[in-house]
Amino acid sequence: MASKSTSRPVPGRHASWGRDHEYERRGTLSLLAGIDLLSGEVLGLVRERHRSAEFIEFLQLADQHYPAGLRIRMVMDNHSAHISRETRAYLAGTPNRFEFIFTRRTDRGST
């Protein structure tokens, strides 16, 4: 990839060290997806961000997709959107519809 500028970074002048001088951000998307383990069907939602609003939108999609009365179990990480105040408020309005199973947080100090 060609650099937009021919000037190279000056050591000690900029505190940023995580990106090289040729890095150009082109944007990212967030994929919220689930797979039905019985049917193999994928339920997905692509958004520009992954906040509580987008996660709740995914929950609403799942709620509409599956018949009323079925409990929807989801395995996920502890992302802040998954455990936010907004998400908990939405879940309170749909009691016994969703069950969240969170993956274990890794302990970086253990082997």
N, C-alpha and C positions, 0 to 999 in steps of 0.2 A: 504494500500500500504506500503510495507516495505521500509525503508530508506536504501540508499546505504551506508550510514555511520552511525555508532552508536554514533558519537559525536553530541551533541546538540549545538545550537547557543549560543554564549556568549553574554549576555545582555550588551549593551553599546559599544560593539566592532565593530559591523557592523550596518551601518545606514539603511539597508534594513529591512523593517518591513512588507512588503506586502505579503510575501510568507513564509510558514513555512519550517522547515528544511527537510521535506519529499517531497517537491515539485520537480517534475522532468518534465521539458518541453519536450513534445513529438512532438511539431510542430503544426501549425495551417494552415488552408486553408481559402481562401477567396471565397465565393460564390457570383457571380454576377448573378442575376436572375430577370426575369420579368414574369408576368402572363398576358395573353391576357384576358381581362375581358369579351369579347364577346364569345370567344371559350373555355376558361378555359385552353388553352395550355400554358405550361411553357417553357420559353426560358432560358437556364442556361449555365453558364460557371464557371468552378472551376479552380482556379489558386493558386499558393503559395503566391502571393502578391496581393495587391490592390493598384496599382499606376495608373497614368494616362494611361500608355500603356495598362494595362489590361482592364481598363474601355473603352478605345477607341476600343479595340478588341471586347468587348461586344456590343458597338454601331455598329460596322461593321457587327457583327453577326445579329443584329436586322435589319439593313439596307438590308442585303441579304435575310432575311427571309420574309419580307413584300414586297408586290408589289410596284414598283416605283410609285411615285405620291401620296402615302398615307402619311399623317403626323403621326409620331409616338410620342405619348405623354407618358412621363415617370415621375412618382412621386418618389422623392428620397430625401435623406438628403443632407446636405451641406458638405459632405466629400470633402477634398481638391482635390481628383482626379476628382470629378464631376465639379469643377469650375476652374481647372488649365489652364494655358496658352496653354498647349498641347491640352487639350480637346476643348478649344475655337477655336484653329486653325483648328482642325478637323471639328468642326461644321460649321466654315466659308466656308469650302469646300463642304458642303452639305446643302446649304441654304434651309430653310423651310421644312426640312425633320424631324427634331426632335423638340419637345417642352418639356422643362423641367419644372416641377412644384416641387418646393422645399418645404419640410416640414418646419414648423416654428421652429426656434431655441428656445429652452426652456430658460426661464429666471429663473435661479436658486434662485433668490431672491424673486420671487413672489410666491403666494400661488395658 
